[in-house]
């Protein structure tokens, strides 16, 4: 009888979308009887990261804290040796790394140890960041390391960028979308919706547009704020709820104050569980410059919410699903995004069926996505064996 499959997961962020992908994948693998080790960093951590580390340890897996961030730094060298020590102390069958920093460390370790290697970028750094030294460095490193792993791209847009800009060989690519927990992210109970709104200062009868994402260049929250401001006077019943924090926090706060929107835009830095947020809003908006495949959009889709999105790289997937309640606007175009918000408000018709939840269940469930990744792991072990 063969020994259980053992997989080492390597991840740098301990919060936001990349982490949610790893979190869901680890729990899926553990439920399937796979032995999991975890190399992580708590520099960008969260309470959910601590719980995941505990779950891996409780299952008998090994863990190590790499204590590194998302930018190149001297701490990367000791992090790499920590990773090698973990991988060598209890040999694994597969190493799967996630995001740019962990992708470099994990692929390098797998190459040295001659282990099958998988890499999930979850949005290449160069997809939407402006040209500059940091972008050039990350693009170069992605190009150098691409032959040493099978890249699991989460959207066709991401895969295209990998081939055309980073020269990733098509034979080393596979597209598997991110998965969403359709049992957890569901349509809400009216009483819970009223309670959540009351706790966060939102009126019962308001039309609430929600957004969730880091206050960062990638997510471009100010474009959404500008678009909302353009609509605010004409639709006094509409509010914006924003969950997230980041380097643009002070800029966003200043804009809200300058425009007198403090009573119309509710900002929440962090929620450990975002299900109640989705269940309490009326539509979800995201003004990103680029995405891999946004977990926030998937969660909103699973909750049956209308979507107002920029047509950023990575969001094209949603335009191809035949969604009944989707409005899009060009990237960095607040005027067009404001028009999309108005179109959503004017379209509000409870009698018009929404197909978003059924689309999420059919295309982004755990078996459809994580199950395919597990099949890749098993095939790679058989090939090496």
N, C-alpha and C positions, 0 to 999 in steps of 0.2 A: 504494500500500500504506500503511495507516494506521500511525502510530508506536505503539510499545508503550505500554500503559497504565502511567501513573506515579501512585503512591499515597504520600501522606505519612502515616505513622503517628505519633501523638502519645500518649505514655504517661508517667505520673509515677512509679509504683513500679517498681523494677527487680528485684523479687522477689515471691514468693507468687503467688496465683491470677491477678490481673489481668495480671501480667507473663507468666505462662505462656501465657495466651491470646494475647497479642501475639507472643510468641516463636514459638508454633506457627503463627500466621497469617502472620507474615513469612516463615518458611521455606516454607510452602505457596505463597505468592505468588511467591517467587523461583523455586521449582521450576516454576511455571506460566509463567515468562517475564515476569512483571510487574516493572517497575522500582520499587524501594522506597526512600524516604527515611525517616529516623527522628529524631524529636525525643524526647529521654528526659531523665531526671534520675538522677544517681547518689547523691542524698542517701539514698535507700533502695535501695542497689545490691546486686549479687551478682556472683560470677564468671560466671554465665550471662548477665547483662546485658553484661558486657565482651565475651563471645564473640559475642553477637548484634550489637553495634555493629560488631565486626570483620567479621562476615559481610555486613552491609549495605555497609560500605565496600569490601570485596573485590568485591562485585557491581557497584560503580560508583555506589552510592547516596550521598547526602549525609546527614550526621548533625550534631546539635548537642546539647550538654548544657545543659538548662534550669536545672539546679541549684536546683530548688524542691522543697518538701515537700508533704504532703497538706493542710496547713492554710493558710488565707489569711494572707499575709505580704507585706511590702514587696518581697521578691525576685520576686514574681509579675509586676511591671511590666517589669523587664529581661528576664525569661523570655519574656514576650509579644512583646517587640521582637525577641528572638533567633528566635522562631518565625516571625514575619513575614518576617524577613530570609531565613531558610532557604526558606520557601515561595515567596518572590519571586525568589530567585536562580536557581532552576531550576523553572519553573512545573509544578505537578502537576495531574493530572486530578481527584483526589479527596483530601479530608482526612478521616481517620478517627481520632477521639480516644477515649481509654479511661480510665475512672474519673473521679471528680468534678472534681479539679483540672485534669487534662489536658482534660477535657470542656469546661470553661469556656474555657480558653485556645484550644483547637482550634476550637471553634465560633465564637468571636469572630474568630479569624483567617480562617476560611473565609467568614464573612459580609463582612468587609472586602474580601477578595480575590475575592468572588463565585464561590466554588468549591463544587461539591457536597460536602456534609458528612454524615458518619455519626458516631454516638456510641454507645458501649457502656458503660453505667454499671457493670456487674458488681457489682450491689448498691448501690442508692441509699443514701447516708449516712443518710437519715432513716428507713429501713425498720425499724431496730431500736434505734437510739440513743435515749436518754431525751430528753424535751423540754428545750430550753435554747437559749441564744443561738446556739451553733454549729450545732445542728440546724436552727434557724429560718433561719439565713443560707444554709446549703446548700440547703434546700428552696426558698427564694426564688430563689436563683440558677438552680436546675434549672428552675423554672417560667418564669423570664425567658428562658432560652436554649433551651428546648425547641422553639420554632417554627423555629429556625435549623438544624435537622439532622433526618435520619431516625434515630430511636433504635432500635438493635438490642438488644432485651431478651433476656436469656439464659434466662428462665423466664416462664411465665404469671403467677406470683405477682409478679415484678418489674414486669411490664407493667401488672398491675392497680393496683399502688401508684402507678405513673407516671400512669395515667389518673385515679384517684380522689383522690389526695392532691396530686399535682403538676400536674394538669390538662393532661397531655400529650395532644394530640389523637390519637385512634385512627388517623387517617389518616397520622400521622407515626411510627407504631410498626410494628415487625415482630419476631416472636419467632424467634430462631435460637439453639439451645443451644450452649454451649461444646463444643469438640471434644476428644477424647483420642486419643493415639497408641496405638492398639490393638496395634501391632507391638512397641512398646517395653514397655508395661505388660501383662505376661502372667503366667500362673501359673509358679511358680518351680521350679527344680531342687532336689531334697532336699539334695544336697551343698552347694550354695551357701547354702541356707537354714541349715544347721548352722553353716557358716562365718560368716555374717552374725550369727547369734545369739551365737556365741562371742565375736566382736569387740565386741559391745555388752552383754555380761554377762547374756544371757538363756539360761536352761536349754534344753537340747535338747527335753526332754519337756514343757515348759510349754505352756499354752494362752495365747497372747499376743494381747491386744486392742491394736490400734494406733490412734493418732490423729495427725493432722498438721494444724497450723494455728497461726497467730500466737497468742501468749498475750495476748489482747485482750478487750475487752468483747464484741465481736461473736461471737467463738468460744466465750466462756464456759467455759474449761477447768476451772474449779473445780467446776462442776456435775458434770462427768464424774469428777473426782477424788473428790468426795463419793460418787457412785454406786458407783465402784469400791471405795472403802473399805467401803461397806455390804455388798459381796459378798466381800471379801477373806478374812475369817475362815472363811466357809463353803466357799470354793473355794481351798484353798492352792496349787493348781496353776496358777491364773490370774495373769498378769502384765499390766501396762499399759506400752506403749512410746509415748512422746510426742515427736514431732519438731516443734520450733518454738521461737521466742523472742519476746519482746515486753514490753510495759509491765507485765504481770502476772507476770513471771518470779519476782520475789522473793516474791510472795504464794503462788504455787504451790510454790516451794521450801520456804517456811515451813510450809505445810500438810502436805507430805510428811514433813518432820522431826517436826512435832508429833504426827502419827498413826503414826509409826514405820513408814512405808511405803517407806523408801529402798531396800530390797532388792526391792520388788515393783513400783515405778514407775521405769522407766528413762527419763531425759530426754536428748534429743539436740537441741542448738540448731539445727543446720543440716546438711542433706545436699544436695550439688550434684545428685546423681542419686538419686531416691527409689525407683527400680524395685526395688532389693534390699530395701528396707524393706517394701514391699507383699508381696513374694514370701516374706517371712520371718515374717509374722504370720498369725493364724488368723481374725481378723475385724477390721473397721474401724468405729470409733465416732466420732461428731462431735456435740458438744452445743451447736451454734451457736444464737444468738438470732435471726439472720437470715442469708440468703445470697442471692447472685444465682443462680448454679448452681455449686456447689463443684467445683473441679478435683480436690481430694483424693478426693471421693466418686466422681467419674468414673474416676479412676485405680484406685481400689479395685475399682470395678465391673468395669473391664477386666481386672483380675487375678483375677476370679472369687471375690471375698471376700464373706462375709456382711456385712451392714450393720446397725449400731445407731445410729439417728439421732433427733434431736429433730424434731418436726413444725414446724420453723421456716419462715417465709416463704422460698421458694426451694427448699426440700426437698420440696415437694408433688409435684414432677415425678416423683420416684422412687416415690412411693406409687401412681402411676398406670401403672406399667410392668409390673405383674404379676410382680414379682420374687419368687423362691422363698424367699429367705433375708433378709428385711427385718423388723426390729423397730423400732418408733418409740415415742417418749415425748413428753409436752408439754415446751415450753420452760421452763427454770428449775425443773424438777421432778426433783431427784436421786432421790427415792424411786421414781418411775415408771421412770426411766432404769435404776436398779438392777434393777428387775423385768425390764426388757428384756434386760439383761446376763444375768440368771439364765435367762431363756427361751432365749437363744442357747446358753448352756452346756449346758442340759438337752436341747436339740434336736440336739446334735452327733451326726450320724449320717452317716458317710462314704458310705453307700449311697444317700442321698437326693440326687437330681440337683439341681445348681445351675445356673440359667439366666442368671446375671449377665453372664458374658462375652459370650454370644450377644446379649444385649440391648444391651450397650455397642457391639458391632460394628454392629448394625443401626441404632442411633439416634444415635450420637455419633462416628462416624468422620470423618476429615478431609473427605472428599468431601461427606458429608451436611451438614456444618456450614460449613467454610471455603469449600467450593465454592459454597454459596448466597451467601456474602458477596461472593465474586468476581463472581458474576452480577449482584449489586446494583451493584457498581462499574462494570461494563461498561455496564449499562443507564443509569446516571446520566451516563456520558460520551456515550453515543449521544443522550440527551435534550438535553444541553447543546450537542452538535455540530449 
